[in-house]
Amino acid sequence: MQVTETLNSGLKREIKITVPAGDMEAKLMARLTDARDKVRINGFRPGKVPVQHLRKMYGKSFMAEVVNEILNDSTRSIISGRGEKAAMQPEVIMTEDEKEAEKILAGGADFEFSLNYEVIPAIEIKDFSDIKVTRQVYDVPESEVEDQVKRVAESARSYEPKTGKAAEGDRVSIDYVGKIDGEAFAGGAGTDQPLVLGSKEFIPGFEDQLIGTKAGDEKQVTVTFPENYQAAHLAGKEATFDVTVKEVSAPGALEVNDETAKNLGLESLDRLREIVRGQIENQFGSMTRQKVKRQLLDQLDASYSFEAPSKLIEAEFNNIWAQVNRDLEAAGRTFADEETTEEEARAEYMRLAERRVRLGLVLAEIGEKAGVTVSDEELQRGLFEQVRRFPANQQQEAFEYYRSNPEAINALRAPMFEEKVVDYLLGQISVNDVKVGKDELMADDEEAEAATKAKPAKKASSKKAEAKASEPKTGEAKAAEAADEAEEPKKKAAPKKKAAKEAE
């Protein structure tokens, strides 16, 4: 086998490999000889089939196997033998001439092919001692836990049907159809929708117009969608809703006691408080972690400047760009609505892709040198968490997909590895804990935050909503979810309103 380097420019490499016809013939004859003792052909005793007869019957298919074997084995061995790491699977270039291909399969010509690839650059890991980050810590007060417990208890409040008019705090069950300029719009209809008047679940002004209605009433509600409404095609527009009130129910007393906790599937009120506190602390802990990680990555980004493989950057950009466009389409928005142009957005997301790839390579090198690994047990836990996001009737299919798809498993392992490397680094650098208030902790720099996320936040939110809608809830899950939802609206640019839920 002759190996010749034909291109060495920056990170790009091209290697030409020539396997002499004689070597190909030897490999083919070895296969035919081995097959001679195994095949059964009418008219020949076992092991007595002439090799030339086997060649006529199986020569081309066996030679094709030889070609594939050479491609698989030589690709790995040649690159590793050069002391290089390919950034992505090398591109294999072979002859497209059918006659030449036939000669190779017939053993009458040398087998020539080329490998095109980019190498991962050598990265010299620098000292971490100069890296300093501030970790903002928010101590959750007991009053906040109690407020959240009351919200959880609110979800367990009982309602009794009444015959009178609906007042604020009452729950109504309604059917509705929303229209703009007399035409019904997608996602603007619902049936048997429960709504607590005064809860502000629907767009402003909707609930107020149902106060004073009673069961059996038909009411036309006129509202105007907020200018900053997430569904841009509805933002600022006036809409009418034909509403039928099917039932009015009065709330029972709000009780926060052991019995309330038991109605939620928990053993006591103390256990409910414990779960709610844990969920709130986890939420704020995630914000703290995100901000610390952002500071760390920003300083690493400033410390390392090198050419990153263009194919990796291109792949990362394509993932980001596809997600951006899906989010815009789902929200009914355009680049103009985001006060930018497609060209400017492309340039910005290309810079983001370059940063992510470069930081990914740095973290990978740090992790490798530090001996960071993701164990099979950790990967299994991550797989279970990922699969749980799917509806129950799709979870088995999701398991099979991951088990049969190495690339999907690698995609699952990568962020887990990254987080473990971040943990390692936090143990090596200077971390200064500072206690802050909730507002300060929640203050967000969206541009910087985007640099630490593989997907826009909207995608994660939709997955979370999907899981909430599909999973059976234990008592602990209900309590944790209620605490979670109590914080979520504060993070959103605009609250989602059920009257146009599908349109978003």
Residue, then its C-alpha position, 0 to 999 in steps of 0.5 A: m500500500q502506497v500512501t502519498e500526501t497530496l494536500n497539507s494546507g492549514l487544517k486540510r489534508e488529502i491523502k492518496i492511497t494506492v493498493p497494488a493489484g497484486d495485493m488485492e489479488a492476494k486478499l481475494m484469493a485468501r477469501l476464496t480459499d476460506a470460502r472453499d471449505k464452507v460453500r456447498i455447490n451441487g456437483f462438488r464434494p465439500g472442500k473440493v470446489p475449484v478456486q477458479h470456479l468460486r472466483k467466477m461465481y463470487g469473485k466480484s462480490f468478494m472483491a467488493e468486500v475487500v475494497n470495503e475492508i481496505l477503506n474501513d481499516s486504512t482510513r483509521s490506521i493511516i490517520s492515526g499513524r500520522g498522529e492526527k485526529a480527523a475533525m469529522q469522518p473523512e471524505v473518500i474519493m474513488t473513481e467514478d469510471e465504471k470501466e475502471a471500477e470493473k477492472i478493480l473488481a476483476g483484479g486487473a487494476d490497482f485500487e486508488f482512492s483519496l481521503n479528504y479531511e480536516v484535522i483537529p488542531a493541537i491545543e496547548i492547555k494553559d494555566f487555570s490559576d488566572i481564571k476567576v468567577t463570581r458565583q451568585v447565590y440566592d438564599v430562598p426565604e421561608s416566605e417564598v416557599e410558603d407563597q409557592v406552597k399556597r400556589v400548589a394548594e390552589s391547584a388542589r382547591s375544590y370548586e362547587p357548581k353554583t347557579g348565580k353569576a360568575a364573580e372574580g375567583d369563580r371557575v367557569s367552564i367555557d367553549y370559545v372560538g376566536k376570530i379576527d376580521g370575522e375569520a376564525f384563526a388557528g389555535g383560537a378555539g377550545t371546548d370545556q376549557p376551565l378558567v379561574l376568573g382573575s387568574k390572568e391565564f388568558i390575554p388581558g381583558f378576556e376574563d373581566q368580560l366573563i364576570g357576571t355571566k352564568a351557566g348557559d350564557e353566550k357572550q362575545v368577548t372583544v380583546t386586543f392582543p398585546e403588542n409584544y405577543q409571541a405570535a407576531h401575526l396576532a400581536g396588536k390585533e383586535a379579536t372577538f371570541d364567541v364564548t359559551v359559558k357551560e358551568v360556573s363553580a364557586p371556590g372552596a376554602l383554600e386550605v394548607n394542611d396535611e390533608t391538602a398534601k395528601n390530596l396531592g399524593l404526599e404524606s404531609l405538609d412538611r413533605l410538600r414544603e420540602i419538595v417545593r423548597g428543593q424545586i425552587e432551589n434547583q431553579f435558582g441553582s440552575m441560574t447560578r450555574q449558567k452564569v458561572k459557566r458563562q463567565l468561565l467560557d468567556q474567559l476560556d474564549a479570550s484565552y484561546s485563539f486558533e483556527a477551528p475545522s471549517k466542517l465542524i463550524e459549518a455543521e454547528f451553524n447549520n444546526i443553529w440556523a435550522q433551530v432559529n428558523r423553526d423558532l421564528e416560524a413557530a412564533g410567526r415572526t421574521f428577522a425584521d420583527e427581531e430588528t435584524t436582517e437575515e444577513e446580519a443574523r447569519a453573520e452573528y450565528m456564524r460567530l456563535a458557531e465558531r465560538r462553540v466549536r473552538l470552546g468545545l475543542v478546548l473543553a475536550e482537550i482539558g477533559e482528556k488530559a484530566g481523565v474526565t469520562v462519562s460512565d455507562e451508568e451516567l450515560q444510562r441515567g441521561l438516556f432515561e431522562q431524555v426518553r422521559r421527555f417523550p410521550a409515554n406511547q413513544q418512549q420505547e421507540a425512543f429507547e430503540y432509536y438511541r440504542s441502535n444509533p451511535e451518533a445519537i448516543n454520542a450527542l447525548r454523551a457530549p453535553m454530559f462530558e462538557e458539564k463534567v469538564v466544567d465541574y472539574l474546572l470549577g474545582q481548579i479556578s478561583v470561585n468567589d461566592v456572593k449572596v444576591g437578591k432574586d432580581e439580581l440573580m434573574a437579571d439576564d444577558e441574553e447575548a452572553e447566555a446564547a453562547t453557552k446553549a446548544k439550542p435556543a431556550k424556546k426549544a427547551s421550553s417546548k420539550k418541558a411542556e411536552a413532558k408535562a402534558s404526557e407524563p403521569k404525575t406522582g404527588e412529588a412531581k405535581a408539587a415540583e411542577a407547580a413550584d416550577e411553573a410559579e417561576e417560569p412566567k418571569k423568565k418568558a418574554a411574553p406569557k403564553k395565553k391559552a386563547a391562542k396557544e396553538a397559534e404560537 
